[in-house]
Amino acid sequence: MKLRLPRRTAKPAKELPLVKYRFSAIDDTGKKVTGVEMAVSSGAAHLALLQRGLQPQEVEEKTSWMKFEITKKMVPRSDVMNFTRQLAVFMRAGIPIMEAMEVIVEETQGKMLRRVLLQMIDGLRAGDTFAAVAAAHPDAFPNFYVGILESAELTGNLDVVLNQLADYIDRDMKARQKITSALIYPVVVALMSVVTVVILATFVLPRFVVFFKSLNAKLPLVTRMLMSGTSFFGHWWFVWAILIIGVVATFISMRRSDKGRAILDGWLLKLPVVGDLSQTAILERTCRILSSMLRAGVDLPRSMAITADSANNAVYYEALTIVREAMMEGQGLSAPIARTGLFPGAARQMFRVGEETGTLDQQLEVAAGFYGHELETKLERATALFEPAIIVFMGVVVGFVAVALISAMYGIYNQVNVH
């Protein structure tokens, strides 16, 4: 049975206005450059940067401060995975990519992905490459995805690479789901603890304060401490609100600057338990992405540049950028990796063996599996420690309130009996 694909008549081309796009890219020397490119679309801006000898990392429309967004909407990973796997099936069947995407977009339920695919189809009609139109949508396709596509289009094995990308996204989704599942119970317990404390401080304790004042009784020290704390939080709540808003605003502004992001990421790695978990997750992601790119035929310098950006940590980004520069100078890969001090002995050993035997992609795949298992184990241990810690903290808070109230009632009872 022959698959019949819908045919669409080509629309007459019309001249589109130029738009400013802010970009960050890697030049031939491995340095990061930023600037603004004028183009009719982000895909066209991506192509213009490639023609200038730059490797684009991020290309996004330059918006005014009035369009400020705290969080950027992202296409669900599950939608991207399904699209990638479906496109691989069509490509393997010998169907042209334009017609394949037209069929897929008709069956796509996700609104964000559907809008992205329609824009990609328009870009393909205009003559852009598949990697270029994908790069125009970083909210759907990350940098490593685009880098692998660029290599696949040059080598002609797009269907195989698309399957590999779908498998990677699938593994990444499962890892994220395990982390989320492990954190649900501790987060719920922590939220309930906070809600309990707020209810006690807002509704319960103020009534006891009025009751104690009406009796003019001498209260024990623990009760006076509790009442003073409640009064302070009740009368100066706006100070705490301003402080919280200030902390959140400072955090957001630091995350949006290179220097501030480096400071925050450095602090994150130094935190007990959380820092160890973050480092293990970064190592797993770094090894997995670098292995996938090398297996897809992407050259090592390009793979290192994209892997550094995909680490999602400024400390590791800077370290991997230095490693790439040292590698370009002929110092190899394993020695610069060891000098960073950010990779444990097992990872350094696998980098060295892979470099010496020419099996770097295989060694990195093994390392990614090892650190994935390590992450699961460490997450289970952290969760097992976090849950009793929250319960103990909750017990201490509730116990302190109970002791303060009971001791006050007992003291008032004794004073009444004396008189």
C-alpha positions as CSV (number, residue, x, y, z in Angstrom):
1,M,0.0,0.0,0.0
2,K,1.5,3.3,-1.1
3,L,1.4,6.1,1.4
4,R,-0.3,9.2,-0.1
5,L,0.8,12.5,1.2
6,P,-1.1,15.8,0.9
7,R,0.1,18.2,-1.7
8,R,0.1,21.9,-1.0
9,T,0.3,24.6,-3.6
10,A,3.2,26.9,-3.1
11,K,2.2,30.4,-1.8
12,P,3.6,33.4,-3.6
13,A,6.6,34.7,-1.8
14,K,6.4,38.1,-0.2
15,E,9.1,40.3,1.1
16,L,9.3,40.1,4.9
17,P,10.6,42.8,7.2
18,L,14.0,42.5,8.9
19,V,14.0,41.7,12.6
20,K,16.8,42.1,15.2
21,Y,18.1,38.8,16.6
22,R,20.4,38.6,19.6
23,F,22.9,35.8,19.2
24,S,25.7,34.1,21.0
25,A,28.2,32.0,19.0
26,I,31.6,30.3,19.0
27,D,34.2,31.6,16.5
28,D,37.1,29.7,14.9
29,T,39.3,30.3,17.9
30,G,36.8,28.8,20.3
31,K,35.9,32.1,21.9
32,K,32.3,33.1,22.7
33,V,31.0,36.1,20.8
34,T,27.7,37.9,21.1
35,G,25.9,40.5,19.0
36,V,22.9,41.4,17.0
37,E,22.0,40.1,13.5
38,M,19.4,41.5,11.2
39,A,17.3,38.9,9.3
40,V,13.8,38.0,8.2
41,S,13.7,35.0,10.5
42,S,15.8,33.3,13.2
43,G,16.6,30.5,10.7
44,A,18.0,33.1,8.3
45,A,20.0,34.7,11.1
46,H,21.4,31.2,11.9
47,L,22.5,30.7,8.3
48,A,24.0,34.2,8.2
49,L,26.1,33.4,11.2
50,L,27.3,30.1,9.7
51,Q,28.4,31.9,6.5
52,R,30.5,34.3,8.7
53,G,32.3,31.3,10.2
54,L,30.5,31.3,13.5
55,Q,28.9,28.4,15.2
56,P,25.6,29.7,16.7
57,Q,24.7,28.6,20.2
58,E,21.6,30.8,20.8
59,V,19.6,33.0,18.4
60,E,16.5,34.7,19.7
61,E,14.5,37.8,18.8
62,K,15.6,41.0,20.5
63,T,12.6,42.2,22.6
64,S,12.1,45.3,24.6
65,W,12.1,45.4,28.4
66,M,8.3,45.6,28.4
67,K,8.2,42.0,27.1
68,F,10.2,40.7,30.0
69,E,9.5,37.0,30.9
70,I,10.6,35.4,34.1
71,T,10.4,31.9,32.5
72,K,10.5,30.9,28.9
73,K,7.9,28.5,27.6
74,M,9.4,25.3,26.3
75,V,8.0,22.6,24.0
76,P,7.4,19.5,26.1
77,R,10.2,17.0,25.7
78,S,7.7,14.2,25.0
79,D,6.4,16.1,22.0
80,V,9.9,16.6,20.6
81,M,10.7,12.9,21.1
82,N,7.6,11.7,19.3
83,F,8.2,14.1,16.4
84,T,11.8,13.0,16.1
85,R,10.9,9.3,16.0
86,Q,8.0,9.8,13.5
87,L,10.3,11.8,11.2
88,A,12.9,9.1,11.4
89,V,10.3,6.5,10.2
90,F,9.3,8.7,7.3
91,M,12.9,9.4,6.3
92,R,13.7,5.7,6.4
93,A,10.8,5.1,4.1
94,G,12.3,7.5,1.5
95,I,9.7,10.2,1.9
96,P,11.0,13.8,1.4
97,I,11.4,15.7,4.6
98,M,9.0,18.5,3.5
99,E,6.2,16.1,2.8
100,A,6.9,14.1,5.9
101,M,6.6,17.2,8.1
102,E,3.4,18.2,6.5
103,V,1.9,14.9,7.4
104,I,3.2,15.0,11.0
105,V,2.0,18.5,11.6
106,E,-1.5,17.5,10.7
107,E,-1.5,14.9,13.4
108,T,0.3,17.0,16.0
109,Q,-1.9,17.8,19.1
110,G,0.5,20.1,21.0
111,K,-0.1,23.7,20.1
112,M,3.4,24.9,20.8
113,L,5.0,22.1,18.7
114,R,2.4,22.6,15.9
115,R,3.3,26.3,15.7
116,V,7.0,25.4,15.6
117,L,6.6,22.8,12.9
118,L,4.5,25.2,10.7
119,Q,7.3,27.8,10.9
120,M,9.9,25.2,10.1
121,I,7.9,24.1,7.0
122,D,7.9,27.7,5.9
123,G,11.6,27.9,6.4
124,L,12.2,24.8,4.4
125,R,10.1,26.2,1.5
126,A,12.3,29.3,1.6
127,G,15.4,27.1,1.1
128,D,16.7,26.8,4.6
129,T,18.3,23.5,5.8
130,F,16.5,21.3,8.3
131,A,19.2,22.1,10.9
132,A,18.8,25.8,10.3
133,V,15.0,25.8,10.7
134,A,15.4,23.7,13.9
135,A,18.0,26.1,15.3
136,A,15.5,28.9,14.9
137,H,13.5,27.3,17.7
138,P,15.7,26.8,20.8
139,D,12.5,26.4,22.8
140,A,12.0,23.1,21.1
141,F,15.4,21.9,20.0
142,P,18.5,22.3,22.2
143,N,22.0,23.1,20.8
144,F,23.2,19.6,20.8
145,Y,20.2,18.5,18.8
146,V,20.9,21.1,16.1
147,G,24.6,20.3,16.1
148,I,23.9,16.6,15.5
149,L,21.4,17.5,12.7
150,E,24.0,19.7,10.9
151,S,26.5,16.8,10.9
152,A,23.7,14.3,9.8
153,E,22.7,16.4,6.8
154,L,26.3,16.5,5.7
155,T,26.8,12.8,6.0
156,G,23.4,11.8,4.7
157,N,22.4,9.6,7.6
158,L,19.6,11.7,8.9
159,D,17.2,8.8,9.6
160,V,19.7,7.0,11.8
161,V,20.7,10.2,13.7
162,L,17.0,11.0,14.3
163,N,16.5,7.7,16.0
164,Q,19.6,8.3,18.2
165,L,18.2,11.7,19.2
166,A,14.8,10.2,20.0
167,D,16.5,7.5,22.2
168,Y,18.6,10.2,24.0
169,I,15.5,12.3,24.7
170,D,13.7,9.2,25.9
171,R,16.5,8.4,28.4
172,D,16.7,12.0,29.5
173,M,13.0,12.1,30.2
174,K,13.1,8.9,32.2
175,A,15.9,10.2,34.3
176,R,14.0,13.5,34.9
177,Q,10.9,11.5,35.9
178,K,12.9,9.5,38.4
179,I,14.2,12.6,40.0
180,T,10.8,14.2,40.1
181,S,9.2,11.1,41.6
182,A,11.9,10.9,44.3
183,L,11.4,14.6,45.3
184,I,7.5,14.6,45.4
185,Y,7.2,13.2,48.9
186,P,9.9,15.4,50.6
187,V,8.5,18.5,48.9
188,V,5.0,17.7,50.0
189,V,6.2,17.1,53.6
190,A,8.2,20.4,53.5
191,L,5.2,22.4,52.2
192,M,2.9,20.9,54.9
193,S,5.5,21.9,57.5
194,V,5.5,25.5,56.3
195,V,1.7,25.6,56.1
196,T,1.5,24.3,59.7
197,V,3.9,26.9,61.0
198,V,2.1,29.7,59.2
199,I,-1.3,28.5,60.6
200,L,0.0,28.4,64.1
201,A,1.7,31.8,63.9
202,T,-1.3,33.4,62.1
203,F,-4.4,32.0,63.7
204,V,-3.7,29.9,66.8
205,L,-1.0,31.8,68.7
206,P,-2.6,35.3,68.5
207,R,-5.7,34.0,70.3
208,F,-3.6,32.7,73.1
209,V,-1.7,36.0,73.3
210,V,-5.0,37.8,73.9
211,F,-6.0,35.3,76.4
212,F,-2.8,35.5,78.4
213,K,-2.9,39.3,78.4
214,S,-6.4,39.4,79.8
215,L,-5.2,37.4,82.8
216,N,-2.2,39.6,83.5
217,A,-0.3,36.4,84.4
218,K,3.4,36.0,84.6
219,L,4.4,33.8,81.8
220,P,7.4,31.4,81.6
221,L,10.4,32.3,79.4
222,V,9.6,29.8,76.7
223,T,6.1,31.3,76.3
224,R,7.4,34.8,76.2
225,M,9.9,33.8,73.5
226,L,7.0,32.3,71.4
227,M,4.8,35.3,71.9
228,S,7.6,37.7,71.0
229,G,8.4,35.8,67.8
230,T,4.7,35.7,66.8
231,S,4.3,39.4,67.4
232,F,7.4,40.2,65.4
233,F,6.2,38.2,62.4
234,G,2.7,39.5,62.7
235,H,3.6,43.2,62.9
236,W,6.6,43.2,60.5
237,W,5.2,40.9,57.9
238,F,5.8,43.5,55.1
239,V,9.5,43.5,55.9
240,W,9.6,39.8,55.3
241,A,7.6,40.2,52.1
242,I,10.0,42.9,50.8
243,L,13.0,40.7,51.8
244,I,11.6,37.7,49.9
245,I,10.8,39.8,46.8
246,G,14.3,41.3,46.9
247,V,15.9,37.9,47.2
248,V,13.8,36.5,44.3
249,A,14.6,39.6,42.1
250,T,18.3,39.4,42.9
251,F,18.3,35.7,42.0
252,I,16.6,36.3,38.7
253,S,18.9,39.2,37.8
254,M,22.0,37.2,38.6
255,R,20.8,34.2,36.5
256,R,20.4,36.6,33.6
257,S,24.0,37.8,33.7
258,D,27.1,35.7,32.9
259,K,28.9,36.8,36.0
260,G,25.9,36.3,38.3
261,R,25.2,32.9,36.8
262,A,28.8,31.8,37.4
263,I,28.6,32.9,41.1
264,L,25.3,31.1,41.7
265,D,26.5,27.9,39.9
266,G,29.7,27.9,42.0
267,W,27.6,28.2,45.2
268,L,25.4,25.4,44.0
269,L,28.3,23.0,43.6
270,K,29.6,23.8,47.1
271,L,26.3,23.0,48.8
272,P,26.2,19.8,50.9
273,V,24.3,17.0,49.3
274,V,22.7,19.2,46.6
275,G,26.2,20.1,45.2
276,D,27.1,16.4,44.9
277,L,23.8,15.6,43.2
278,S,24.2,18.5,40.8
279,Q,27.8,17.5,39.9
280,T,26.7,13.9,39.2
281,A,23.8,15.1,37.0
282,I,26.2,17.4,35.0
283,L,28.7,14.6,34.5
284,E,26.0,12.2,33.3
285,R,24.6,14.9,30.9
286,T,28.1,15.9,29.6
287,C,29.2,12.3,28.9
288,R,25.8,11.4,27.3
289,I,25.7,14.5,25.0
290,L,29.4,14.3,24.0
291,S,29.0,10.5,23.2
292,S,25.9,11.1,21.1
293,M,27.5,13.9,19.1
294,L,30.7,11.9,18.4
295,R,28.7,8.8,17.4
296,A,26.7,11.0,15.0
297,G,29.9,12.1,13.3
298,V,30.2,15.6,14.7
299,D,33.8,16.7,15.0
300,L,35.3,16.8,18.5
301,P,35.9,20.6,18.7
302,R,32.3,21.3,17.7
303,S,31.1,18.6,20.0
304,M,33.0,20.1,22.9
305,A,31.6,23.6,22.3
306,I,28.0,22.4,22.3
307,T,28.6,20.0,25.3
308,A,30.0,22.9,27.3
309,D,26.9,25.0,26.6
310,S,24.6,22.0,27.3
311,A,26.1,21.5,30.8
312,N,23.7,24.2,32.1
313,N,26.4,25.2,34.7
314,A,28.7,28.3,34.2
315,V,31.5,26.6,36.1
316,Y,31.6,23.6,33.9
317,Y,31.0,25.7,30.8
318,E,34.1,27.7,31.5
319,A,36.1,24.6,32.3
320,L,35.1,22.8,29.2
321,T,35.8,25.8,27.1
322,I,39.3,25.9,28.4
323,V,39.6,22.2,27.7
324,R,38.5,22.8,24.1
325,E,41.1,25.6,23.7
326,A,43.9,23.4,25.1
327,M,42.8,20.5,22.8
328,M,42.9,22.8,19.8
329,E,46.5,23.7,20.8
330,G,47.5,20.0,20.6
331,Q,47.4,19.2,24.3
332,G,45.0,16.3,23.9
333,L,41.8,15.9,25.8
334,S,42.4,13.8,28.9
335,A,45.2,16.0,30.4
336,P,43.2,19.3,30.2
337,I,40.1,17.4,31.6
338,A,42.2,16.3,34.6
339,R,43.5,19.8,35.2
340,T,40.0,21.3,35.6
341,G,39.6,19.3,38.9
342,L,35.8,19.0,38.1
343,F,35.9,15.4,36.9
344,P,36.5,12.5,39.3
345,G,39.0,9.7,38.7
346,A,36.6,7.3,37.0
347,A,35.7,10.0,34.4
348,R,39.3,11.0,33.8
349,Q,40.2,7.3,33.3
350,M,37.5,6.8,30.7
351,F,38.5,10.0,28.8
352,R,42.1,8.8,28.8
353,V,41.3,5.2,27.6
354,G,38.9,6.5,25.0
355,E,41.4,9.0,23.6
356,E,44.2,6.5,23.5
357,T,42.2,3.7,21.9
358,G,40.0,5.8,19.6
359,T,36.8,4.6,21.3
360,L,35.9,7.9,23.0
361,D,32.2,7.7,22.1
362,Q,31.9,4.2,23.6
363,Q,33.8,5.1,26.8
364,L,31.7,8.2,27.3
365,E,28.5,6.1,26.8
366,V,29.7,3.7,29.6
367,A,30.6,6.7,31.8
368,A,27.1,8.2,31.2
369,G,25.5,5.0,32.3
370,F,27.7,4.8,35.3
371,Y,26.9,8.3,36.5
372,G,23.2,7.8,35.7
373,H,23.2,4.9,38.1
374,E,25.2,6.9,40.6
375,L,22.7,9.8,40.4
376,E,19.8,7.5,41.1
377,T,21.6,6.0,44.2
378,K,22.6,9.4,45.6
379,L,19.1,10.7,45.0
380,E,17.6,7.8,47.0
381,R,20.0,8.4,49.8
382,A,19.4,12.1,49.9
383,T,15.6,11.6,49.9
384,A,16.0,9.0,52.7
385,L,17.9,11.6,54.8
386,F,15.7,14.6,53.8
387,E,12.4,13.0,54.9
388,P,13.3,12.3,58.5
389,A,15.0,15.7,58.8
390,I,11.8,17.4,57.8
391,I,9.8,15.3,60.2
392,V,12.2,16.0,63.0
393,F,12.1,19.8,62.3
394,M,8.3,19.7,62.2
395,G,8.3,17.8,65.5
396,V,10.6,20.4,67.1
397,V,8.5,23.3,66.0
398,V,5.2,21.8,67.1
399,G,6.7,20.5,70.3
400,F,8.1,23.9,71.1
401,V,4.7,25.5,70.6
402,A,3.0,22.8,72.7
403,V,5.5,23.1,75.6
404,A,5.2,26.9,75.5
405,L,1.4,26.8,75.7
406,I,1.1,24.0,78.2
407,S,3.7,25.5,80.5
408,A,1.9,28.9,80.4
409,M,-1.4,27.2,81.2
410,Y,0.1,25.3,84.0
411,G,1.8,28.5,85.4
412,I,-1.5,30.3,85.3
413,Y,-3.3,27.5,87.1
414,N,-0.7,27.5,89.9
415,Q,-1.0,31.3,90.2
416,V,-4.8,31.0,90.5
417,N,-4.5,28.3,93.2
418,V,-2.0,30.4,95.2
419,H,-4.3,33.4,95.2
